[in-house]
Amino acid sequence: MHPSAMRNGELFFSTYLKSASEALIFDIGSQDINGSLRQLAPPGSRYLGLDFLQGPGVDLVLKDPYRLPFADRVADVVVSSSCFEHIEMFWLMFNEVLRVLKPEGLFYLNAPSNGEYHRYPVDCWRFYPDAGEALVRWARRSGYSPALLESFTTYQRLDIWNDFIAVFVRDAEHAQRHTSRMIDGAGPLMNARIYGNPDILCHQAASEDGDKLRRLTGHSKPVE
């Protein structure tokens, strides 16, 4: 797991789970590769690592990548970092996440917004600033009623990756129960959304890589 993913995961737990010591947490894509979100979870939480292949940090291998083997509304939190880009139909997994969450439950998603082609075992997607709202609309068409509490894209940190971060609550009627936001402690970021605010904050059209390229080449507009 790259440095910014670890930092963002730590910020999620400290922002949203300060007093959730007994929370049941599912981690989708939990294999420990240079670190894991498990080591950042609150002490006393019940943590279950799920992945599509066996390895360090994996408690349960998923036989079906679009089916979580749990009853409805059992999890307090689901987290996934650097995994959804490897799920061919990630929108189906998003519905499964909502199914297993409690009504007030949270889903933390970290997925790359740029970066190299890396197959585990496939690499299919990158997530842009509108991805969180698009997932909410998809879920509503599927019969769920989530809300996007916040989303944003981080700048690179000791690596090449820009992370797209999104935090969802399973049922929008419980959005007011979660008042703290990662954006307040995330440092420099771009293209942020906050629940209840229609504006895009820290709007930036250029990617960080694109901005660097234009400054190096002296171009004021994107190179086509």
N, C-alpha and C positions, 0 to 999 in steps of 0.2 A: 504494500500500500504506500503510495507516494506521500510526501510530507504534508501537503495541503489537505489531503483526504483525512489524515490523522488529526490535524488541527481542527478541521471542520467538524469531525465526529466528536471531538472533545467539547467543542463549543455547543453542539446540539445537546449533549447530555447535561452540561452545566446550565444551559438555558431552560430546558424543558423538563428535566427530571431531577431537580435538586432534592425533592422530598419523596421520590418514588422508589424507595429502597427495596421494596418487594415486588416491583414491577416484573411482569412476564414479558420478556423481550425476544422476538424472533429476528435473526440476522440472516438475510438472503444473500448468498455469496460470501459465506463466512470464512472460507479457507484463508489461513494465516500466511500471507506472502509479504514479508517485510513489515509485519504488524497487522493488528486486527482491532476492530471496534470493541471487541469483548473486553480488552484491557482498559477501556475507557468508561465502561458502564458503571452505574452507581453501585457501591458495596451493598450486598444483600439482594440484589436483583436476581431474578431467575432468567438465565441466558441460554438460548438454544440456537446453535449455529447450524444453518441449513445451506447445502450446496448441491451442485449437480454431479460432483466428483468427490471421492473420499480424499482427505488430506488433513493436515494440522488445523485445528480449530473447527472441524466439521463434526457435529454430533449426529446429524441425520442427513443421509443422501436422498435427494428427491428423485423418485422414480419417474414422475411426470413433471416436466418443467413448468407446467401450467396448472398444477394442483398442489395445494398445501394440505398435508394429511392431518388436519385439525378441524374441530367443530367450529361453528360460527361464533363470532364475538367472544373469543377467549383471550386474545393478546392485548396487553396495554400499549405496547410499542412494537412496531416493525421497523427495522433499519436495513438499508442496502447501500453499499458504497462500492463503486467501480464494478458493478455487476450488470445493471440494466442494459448497457451497451452490448452485452453478450447474449441477451435473451432475444431470440428472433422476433417473437410477438410479445413484447414487454407489456403492451396494454392489457393482455389477458392476465398476466401476473399481477398487474396493478389491481384488477378486480378481485383477485384472490386475496391480496393484501387487505383490501377493504372488507372482504367477507369475514376474515378471521379477527379483525380488530373489534374491540369494544366500541360502543357508540362515541365515547369521548377519546378513543385511542388515536395515537399519532403514527404517521409514517414519515420517516426521514429518508430522503433520496439524495444520493450524491452520484452524479454521472458526468462523464467528461463532456466538455463543450468544444474540445479540440483534440489534437494529439495523434500519436502514431497508431498505425494498424497493428493490433495485438490480439491474437486469436486464443480464446479460452473457452471452448474450442473454435468459436467464431467471433467476429467483431463486426457488428451491424449498424450501430447508431451513434450519433452525437446529439446532445441536447442543447437547444437554443432557448432564449429567454421566454418564449411563448409556450414552452413544453408543459409547464405546470398547469396553466389554465386549460390547455388542450386535454390533458389527462382528466381534469375535473369534468369537462364537457363530455368526454367519452364515458366516464363513470355514471354521469346522470342519465345518459342514453341507455345505460345498462341497468338502471334501477336503483343506483346508490345516490347518496346526497352529500358528498364530501365538500370540504372547503380548503382552498389553498391559503394557509396562514402566512406564508412568506416564500419568496424564491429570489435568487440572485446568482450571479456568476462571480467567482473570485479570480483575482490575479494570480499569476504563477508564483510559486514559492519553492525555491530550491529544486525545481524540476520544470518540465515542459508543459504541465497540465493546467488548464483552466477548468475548475470544477463548477458544474451547475448544481445548485443546492435548492431543494424544495422540501417544505414541511407541510403535510396535510393532516387535517383532523377528519376522522371517519364520517361523522355527521355534522353538518354545518351548524346545527342548533347548539352544539357544544363549543363553538369557536371561542366564545367569550370566556371560557374556563382557562384558556391558555393566553395569558397576557404578555409574557416576555417574548422577545424576538432575537434571533441570532444576529440580525442585521445591526443591532446596537453594539455588538462586540466584535464584529467580523473584520473591522478595518476597511481598507480600500476595496471597493467592489463595483460592479456595474450591473445595470439593467435589473433593478430590484423591484419586487412587488410586495406589498403588505396588505393583508386582509382589510377590506373596508376602504381602501384608497385606490381609485381607478387609475392613478398616474403611475408611470414607470419612473422610478427614482434612479439617479445616477445613470441616465441614459447614455449609451455609447454604441454607435452603429458599427464601428470597426472592432474586429477582434484584437486582442493584445498582439498576436503574431502579425496580423495585417498592419497594425499601427507601427510596429517595429520595422516592418519591411518598407513601408512608405517613407519613414524617417531615414532609413539607410539609403534608399534609392533617390530620395528627393522628390518623390511624386506626392502631389497634394490630393489626388483622387485614387480610388482603387485601381490596381492594374488588372485589366481584363485579358 
